[in-house]
Amino acid sequence: MGDDDTPPFRVELSALAKRQSNRKVLDTPGIFQRIFTGGMPALVSGQNESTSIFYSSYISTYLDRDVRRLSAGIDDLKFLNFLRAAAARAGQQVNYKGIADDAEIDQVTAKNWLHILEALGIVFLLRPYSNNVLKRTVSTPKLYFYDTGLVCYLTRWNSPETAMNGAMNGVLLENYTVAEIIKSYQNAGQEPFLYYYRDKDAREIDVLMEQDGKLFPIEIKKMAAPPKKLTRVFELISKSPLERGTGAVLCMADQLGAFDQNNLIVPISLI
């Protein structure tokens, strides 16, 4: 969310305090305005005011053309249904059968088309964290879109307010947050080492950031005053061979804070 010369996001109190001094912390409606608008320059600049007209044209003019270049013989209607099915599963573990069934295509096609979207920089897969010690972790990646405005268009949210109050508000916020963390590294020319944690008992940590031999656990919540009990889930990685770094709950708080010396409260707009 910062300028191109802004260092990538890190869970460090000093770095986050510096970010807070240089930018305005947004409230929940402000964050969802960004989620709904997305990151396309024509929309961010105000050159195009209608997100629906812009994304409709974007899909038919650019995305469809680029996909056809990589995969011939695409049925336009089925491809649009595929895009909607994928967007409806943003922030979830990849389910090729579910996507294929919704789009009325076979699973091989669904997998191929998703790989094409990944190659074009439309979606990315967040891999689960695992090692020889944490043996009960799952192996399926989670699906995210780089642009949440496109997700809102494909899943038919008509305004920031409906997106903020609708059934997908949690996954939209999670998708936005994870994508912004990744883009903060890409914009700095660095590779992010991000994962998520989920075990076979369905216990989950939204994001694990690996840096300097440490794991930094992150939870993402649509609340302004998160309770400290949210940090208990960070204990799931206590047996990892890597040292546990500072944890953080990324949320709608109006300023940077801390639960204790090991766990921070971080406004999402400080990414």
N, C-alpha and C positions, 0 to 999 in steps of 0.2 A: 504493500500500500504506500510505500515511501517513494522517494525519488530514485533515479537509477544509481546514484552514488551512495545510497543508503546501504549500510552493511546488512547481510542477511540476518534473519530472525534467529535469536539465540535466547535460551532460557537463563539469562544472567541478569541479576538485579541492576547492576551498574549500566549495562547496555540498554535495558528496558527503560530505566529512569531517563537516560539521555534521549531516547525516542519520544518519551512522553513530553519532554521539555520542548520538542521541535514540532509537535503536531497536535491537532485537536482530537480529543477522544470522542468518538461518536456514540450516541445512544442507540437503542434497539431499532427505532425507525430509520435512523441514519445508516446503520449497517445493512438493513434490508433494502434500503434504496440502492445501495451499491450491489447487493446480491441480485436485485431485479434488473438493474441497468446492465450489469455485466462489465466486461473490460474492453469491449471493442472501441477503438478510438473515435469512430463516428458517433457513437452513442455517448461516450464519456464527455466529449467536447461539446455535445449539444447540436452537432451538425445534423443529425437525424434524431427527431424527437419521438418517433413511434418505434418502440422496440419490436412490436409484432410485425410491422412492415419491413423493418430492417432484417430481422432474423428469417423471415419468410424468403426474402430476396437472397440472403446469405446462403441459405440451404439450397435453393434452386439454382443459383448462379455460380457459386464458388464451391461449396462442399460437394454438391452433386457432380460437378465437373471433375474435381480432384479425385473423387471416389471412382468415377468411370475410368479415369486414366489408369487406376491401379486394378480395377476389376470390371471387365466388360460384361454387358448383358444384364445390367441392374434394372429391376422394375421400380419405377419411381414411387409408387404407392407403398410397396412393400418396404422400400428403403426408409421412407418417412415413418412408417409404422415401427420399423426396427429402431430408428432414432428415438421415438417416443417411448418404446419399451425399455431402451437402455437408460434414458433420462429418468424414467420412473423408478429405476433401481440405483440411482446415484447414491453413493455412501453405503451400499450394501455389498455383500460378497457376490462375486460374479456368478450368475446363474444362466448359462447358455440355453438350457432347455426352456426356462421361463421366457427369456427374450425371444427365442425362436417360436414358441407357441403363440405369443402375442402378435408377432409380426407375420405369422403363417409362412415361415421359412424353416428349413432344416437346421439342425444344430451346427453342422459344418459351415453353412453360409453365415450363420450368426457369429460364429467364432472368427471367420475370415473378415467379415465386415467390421467387427470390433477391433481386430488387429490393424485394419486400415485406418480406423479412427485414431488409434494409438499412434500410428506412423505419421499421421497428419497433424498431430498435436491437439486433437480435439478432446481426447480422454487420456487418462493415465490409470495404471493399476498400482495400488498400494499393497506391497507384499507383506505377509504376516511375518512377525519376528519369531525365530526359533533357533535353538541350538541343541547340543547333545544333552544338556542338563534339563531344559524345559521341553520334555518329550511329548507333552499332552497338547501342544499347540496345533491349531488347524493349519491347513496348507493352501487354502483358497484365497486369492487376492481380493481386494475390494475395488470397486469401480468408482471413479470420480471424473468429472468434467472440469476442464481448465476454466470454462466460462459459465458462471451460474446464470447469467442472463439467458443463455441458450437453453439451459435446463428449465428455467421458468417458462420460456416460450413453448418448449416441447411438452411440458406437463400442464400447460394451459392456465397459468396464474396470470391474471390480467392487471395486477397492480402490486406495488410493494406491500401495501396493507394486507391484501388477500394472501400473499406469500408469507407474510409475517405471522398471520393468524391461522393459516391453513394447516392441513394434516402433514405437510412435508416440511414445516418450518425448521424442525430439528436437523433433518438431513441436508436441507439447503444451507443451513448455517455451518454444518460440519464440512460439507463439500467446499464451501467458500473458504473456510479457515485453512483446511489442508492445502487447497490449491494456492492460496496466498503465501503460505509458508514455503511451498516448493518454488513458486515464482520469485520469491525474495532471494533464493539462491541462484536460480537461473539468470536473473537480472544482474547478479554480481559475477556471473561466469563461473559459478561453483556448483558442484554436484551435491544435492541433498541426500543424506542417508536417513530416510524416513521409512517407518514400518508401522504396523498396528499389531496389537497383541490380542489374541482370542484363544482360549483353550476349549477343550471338549466339554467343559461344564458351562460354556457360554459366558464366561467371565472375560471382560474386554477392557482394554485401554485404547482410547481413540488413536493416539499417535505415540510412537517411540522415536525419539531423535537420537541417533548415535553420533557422538562427537568426542574426539580426544580420549577414546577408550572408556567413555561413560555412556549410559543410557538415560535420557531425559524423558520421563513420562508426562504426557499431556492429556488432559480431558477437556472436552469442548461442551459448554452448556449455555443454553439460552436463559440465563438468569443474571440479575445484577448483584445478588448477594449469595454466592454459593456456600453451602455448609462445608465445614472441614471434613466431614465423613466421606466426601467425594474422593479424598486423597487416599483412603484405605486401599483402593484398588491398585495403587502403585506398589503395594507389597507383593503383588503377583510376580514381579521380576526380581525379588530379593535373592533368588537362587541363581540368577544369571551370572556367568563368569565375569561380566563387565560390572564395574562399580555403578551404583545408581546415582545419577546426577540430580540436580534440583528438579522437582516436579512443578507443574503449573496447571491451574485450571483457567483456560481461556474462556472468557465470559463477557457479560454486558456491564461489568463494573465500570464506574465513572473515573476510577483512578487505579494506578498500580498499588498493590498491597501484598500481604503475606499472611498465611495461616500460622507459619512458624519458620524457622531458619531453613527448612528443607523444601517448603512448598509455597509457591507464589500464587497470587490472584492477578491475572493479567487481562486488561481490556483487549478485545479482539482487534480493535483498530490500531494497536501497537505492533501488529505484524509488519 
